[in-house]
Amino acid sequence: MTEGVAPEQENGLDPVLVEEARRLFAGPVAFLKSAPKLEHLPDPEVPEIAFAGRSNVGKSSLLNALTNRNGLARTSNTPGRTQELNFFDVGQPLQLRLVDMPGYGFAKAPKDMVRQWRYLVNDFLRGRQVLKRALVLIDSRHGIKDVDREVMTMLDKAAVSYRMVLTKADKVKATDLAAVTLATEAEARKRPAAHPQIIATSSEGGMGIAELRAAVLEAARL
């Protein structure tokens, strides 16, 4: 880091936005409801930011780090909720909602479960007017997989803006992280609905969390 320059300034972030996002997520954040079908969705009253990712990508840990809470996302991981959309209210008064989408990429998942996931997610993406952006989580240790590309194609076709977020960045060497970041950026440039910039995060070490909070708030204001 350049001497005398704050990390957010060096990364090209607006320090005012970073501070607003920090205060927002330091305030009230609460689980609202699970929606197994579209008729159970909450009223579309505030901007929504969705989180998507393969199983074991670290989505729950990232949501907990983002909101500075230990057990927030555990609500959405109880048995029987794997195929539901989970909504979390952020702010008082309410400013935005986080949507924890069901994980994808289970190698041994029954075909009917995969089909149910695709119908639920695809219909949600295409019909949700308040959905401002999706965040597609990519494991830094493995990079983009074909199943991730399938979801990105779904987002492209639904014309939903999305941004790729690398998880578990502390688990790889700096050179490997730089390589996977470049490869992910190259993939993003090929995609019509993808945001060009990648955010590398670590739920354990806090890397990229302030940037992710700012990105969520910025997207909600679009």
N, C-alpha and C positions, 0 to 999 in steps of 0.2 A: 504494500500500500504506500502511496506517495505520502511523505511526511507532511503533517498538517492538514491532510484532506480526509474528510469523513468517508467511510466505506461506501455509503450510499451515493455520495457525490462522485467518487471515483468510478462507480458502476453506471453512472449516467442517470441515477434515480433522483427524483425530486425529493429533497429532504422534508419538505412540508407534507407531501403525500405519505412518505414513510412514517412520519410522526402521527398523522391522522389515522393511518392503518394500525399502527401500534396501539393507539388509544382505543380504537374500535374493538380490536380483538382482546384487549384487556378488560373490556366491559362485558355485559351479559351475552352469553352464547348458550343456547339450549336446544336439545333435541325436540323437534316438533312432532313428526309423525313418520310412519313408514307407509309407502304406497305400493301394494302388490299389483295394482291395475290403475289405468289412467283415471278411472272415475274416483279414485281415492286421493288424487293429487290435491294439495292445498290450493286455495284461491291464488291466482297469479297477480299478487298485489305488490310485490317488490322484485328487484332484479335478482336473478339466480346465477350462481356459478357452480358448474358440475365437475366432479372429480371422477375420472375413469382410470382403470388400470387392471393389469393382469393380477391374478391371485398371487399373494406373497410379494407384491411390489412395494409394500410398505405404506399403503394408502391410509390405514387407520392411524399409524404412527405419525404420518405427516399431518393429518387433520388435527390430531391432538397437539402437535408442536405448533401448528398454525394458530390454534386457538389458545395456546398456553394452558392446556388442561390435560390431565393424565388419562381420564376415562371417558371423554366425550364420545368418541367414535365406537367405543365398546358396545354402545347401545345398538349399533347397526350390525354387529357381528354375532349376535345371539343366534342359536340354531333356528332355522326356519325363515330367516330374513335375508338369505343370500340372494334371493331373486326379487328384492324389493328396492325401490328408490327411497332413500332416507334423507329427510329434510331437517336442517338445523337453522334456527333463527339467530341472526347476529345483530346486536345493537338494541338500545332502548332509548328512544323509539326505534322500532324495527327499520334497519337500513338495507339488509340483503339476506339472502338465504344460500347456504351451502347445500349442494345435492350430492350425496354419496351414492354413486351408481354401483350396482352389483358388479363384483369382480368377474373378469372373463378369463378364458384360457385354461380352464380346468382340463387337464389331459384326459381324465377318465369320466368326465361329466356325461350323464345320459343325454341322448340326442334331443329328447323332449325338453330337457332343462335348457340346453343351448338354444333351442328354438324359442322357448318362452322368453329367455333373456333377450334375444334379438328382436322379437316383436315388441316387448315392453320398452326397450331402450330406443329402438328406431322410431316408434310412435311418439315417444316422449320428445326426442330430438326434433322431429319434424313439426310437432304441434305446439311447442311451448314458446309462446311469444316473449316471455320475460327472461328466457335463458340467454344471458349475455355472452357467456364463453364456457367452453369445456377445457379442463386441464387434463391432459393425457399423461399419466405417470409412466416413466420408463426406468427400469432398474439399471443403474450405472454399470453394474457388473456384467450385464448381458447385452445392453443396447436394444435397439428396436427389433422385435420379432414379427413374424408374418401375421400373428393374431393381432398385434398392435396396428399393423397396416390395414387390416380388415376394418378395425374400428375407425381409423382415420379416414378411410374411404367412405364409411357410413356417415361420418361428420361432414366430409366434403360434399357428399350428395345431398345431405340435409341443409347445406349452407350454414352450418353452425361454426362460428369462429372458435378455434381451439389453439392451445399453446402446450408445448411439450415441457414436462418438468422431470428432470433426472432425480431419482431418489437414491439414497444410500451412497452418496458421493464420498463419504468418509471411508468406505470399504474398498476403494480402489486407489492405486497410485496416481499422483498428479498427472503424469504423462498419459496414463490410460484414461483418466477423466477428460483430459484435453482432447484425446482422440475420439472418445465417444460423443463428446459435445460437438465436435466438428462434423461427425457423421450424422448426428441428429439434426444439426442445422442444415446440412445438405439435403436431408429428407424433407425438412420443412419447406425448403425453397421449391420443391417439386409439387407441393400441395396447395390447391387454390384457397382453402379456408384456414391454413395454418399460420400462426403468428411466427415471424422470422426469428425471434429471439428465444433462447432456451434458458431456463433457470435450473441451476444445479443446487440440490438441497441435501441436507443431512438432518434427519429428525433428532438424532442423538447429540450432535455437536452444534446444531443451530445454524449451520451454514445455509445461506439463501432464504431463511425463513422471513426475515424482514422484507426482502425483495418480493417474496411470494405474497405476503400480506398486502404490500403496495400494489402488486399486479392484480390481485383479487378486487381490491377497492377501485382501482382504475377501470377495470373491465366492467364493474357494476355501474359505473357512471357513464358508460358509453351510450 
